[in-house]
Amino acid sequence: MKEDFKEYADDKLKKKDFDRAFYEHYFKDIVKRDNTPLESFFHPKNSKSKTADVPKTINTNYIENISKSPEFVQDFQKYLNEIMEKEYRDIIDSKIHSLVHKWEFDYQQAPAKEKDKVIEATCTYIEKNKKCKLPWTMNEVKEAIVGVRKLFEHQAKIK
């Protein structure tokens, strides 16, 4: 959605200012109407803001808050239904390519007698290292999309 918003925003904005302009675009009327801080609409994981108004997690209150903007919900659902799956397919391909390239490089750089150890170390890293982050599968992406749709449908019924 931010990529689409770039078409409307000033190219010279710094990232922090661009993010603020993005949220103002969708939520300024709600901020005025409800006397709510703009920061309460910031995405918890992507915000660099350290104010107390920025939500810490995506939860029911956050979904309720961002659902106050019909334009945001409409644009978000368009992204969810038309763009996200393809975008993630590209991300998954890129991440897998990077991982395989790294493992292949490690294997090729190892002396012949160490190649089995490199394979074993790679497998151990994948299986046991909590910091090993393999990309989601497409099924996981599809399940996540369905879950997010249900959250917003539930929120719409509550309104």
N, C-alpha and C positions, 0 to 999 in steps of 0.2 A: 504494500500500500504506500509505503514511503517512496518507493521508486516512482509510482504513478504521481505522487504529490510533487515530486521534483519538477514536473512540467509546469506547475503553478507557482512554485517558490522562486525566490531570488537566488540565482546561481552563486552569489557572493556570500551567502550566509555560512557562518561557521556551523559545525555539526550541532553544537548545543543550541544555537539559535534556530537552526533548521528543525530540530526536534520540537522545540517550543512552538514554532510556527505550525508544524504538523498537528500538534495537540490543540492549539488555538483554533485551527481550521474546523476541527470536528466538535470541540467542546466549549468554545467561548460563550455560547448562548446559555449553556447549562451552568457554567461557572457564574455568570451574572445572575441568572434566575435563582439558583439555589445557594448563592454565596459560598461556593465550594472552591477550594484551591485547585488551580489547573493541575498541579502536581499529583492530585489524587487520581488522575486519569493516566498517568505515565505507566508504561509497561514495567512491571517489577524487575524483570531480569535484564532489560536493556537500558534502563535509566542510570545515568551517572550522577543524578542528583542525590544528595544525601539528606534532604529535608525529611522531617517526620511525616509529611503528607504523602510521600511516595509509598504506595502499597509494597509490602514485603513479598507477597506471594500472589499468584493468580488463584483467587478463591471466589466464592459466591458473591461476596460484597463487591469485588472488583468487576466481575461480569455484570452485576446489577448496575454498577456505576457507568461502565462504558456503554451499556445498552440504552442509556438515556439519550444517546444521540442516534436518531434514525439513519442519518447519513452515514455514520461510522458503521453501524450494523449492516446496512445495505452494501457498502464497499467491502467490508470484511467478509460478508457471505459470498460476494462475487469472487473475491480472492480465494476463499476456501473452496468454492465449487468449481472454479474455472482455471485457476493458476497453480495452486499449491502443490497438487500431485505432480504435475510436470516439473515444477521447480525443484521439488525434492528428489525426483528421479535423477535430475542432472547433478544435484548435490551428492546423492549416493554414489553415482558413477564416479564423480571426481574424488570423493573420499576413498573409495575402494581402490581406484587407480593409484592414489598417493600411497596408501598402505602397501599395496602389492609392490609398487616401485621401490619403496624403502626396504622391504623384506628381500626383494630380488637383489638390490644393491648390496645389502649385508651378506647375502649368500655368495654373490659373485666375488666380493672382496676377500672372503675368507679363504685361507689356504685349503687345499684339497682335503687334508686330514681333519679339518675343523668344520667342514660343511654340515655334517650330521649334528654337531653341537649348535650350529646356527639355527638349523631347523627346529631342534629341540627347544632352544631358547625362545624362538618366535612362538612356538606352540604354547609354551609355559606362560609367556607374556599375555597371549590372547586368553588363555584359560584362567589364569590366577591373578593377574594384575588388575586391581580395582580401578586403576586409572586408564586402562585400555578401553577406548571408546570406539566400538565398531558402529558404523552408521545403521540407522533403522532400516528394516526391510520395507518394501512397498506395502506389504500387508499391515505392518505396524503404522505406517503413515496413513493408510486408509482407515484403520481403526481409530486413530487419533482424530482424523477429520470427522468421522461419525460421532465420536464423543463430544467434540466441540460443537457440532451442529445441535446435538441434544441439549447441551448446556444453554445455548442461545434460544432454542425452541422452548425449553422450560422457562427461561427468563421472560420470553414473550407472553407465555400463558399467565404468568404471575401479574404482569402489567395489567 
